[in-house]
């Protein structure tokens, strides 16, 4: 009789275990997302790839890379190294650049917090995704900085940083794949121009256009519009030569618009439209380029040409 009661009790426990196991499986199935790919046939590989891409926010921003000490101990370590060097008559940036470039002290640079500023405001915390990008971070602490030094960063935006990452600074973290370090004057000097063109007028016109693009409201290099414009500003010199020509013809640049292209289908393509107004007659003339901003690296689809309202 006792054995029967023990067997019944054991069966009850086993039944409870089975039923609890079934419930756990049922509950687990309820929290599996529909796009996980776990045998859910409603999503094809193409659909899942598209959804994943749509959740990725690419960055193509223009600003400056600035080093910050993330912790007090690293700052003290840096100054101990500096105390043993010849620093008389040198600039702070020159000293920092020499330390970060020295293989013996590279560990300091590895642990630094690298902040990206736009118009003097701290916008992103940067993390290099490869050795080349990291070396560009180090090179940004150049020995002779000028107000015209700029950095272009291309990467992927992630979540907000933890306060511990950069001495209490909380900003979106950008994983950087590519960095361009240039100065505006050099950028404008290499733009092709016709023989006999006035260099000062050309540089003034080009500089005004460049400043207008990077100083557009909230240009953080994160939206489709700003990524396309920032790409054109440093990779497509035809916009500067054309604006110079329009200025000689007495036209002012009155608007820059970015609209979805009618060619957009499986890829995301935008039309970047430059609107010029004649200073004497108010005649409007428009020109545009098509830029593919579907993925991380924008590229030109159609070169500069006349634009007609459709």
Order of alpha helices (4+ residues) and beta strands (2+ residues): alpha-alpha-beta-alpha-alpha-alpha-beta-beta-alpha-beta-beta-alpha-alpha-alpha-alpha-beta-beta-beta-beta
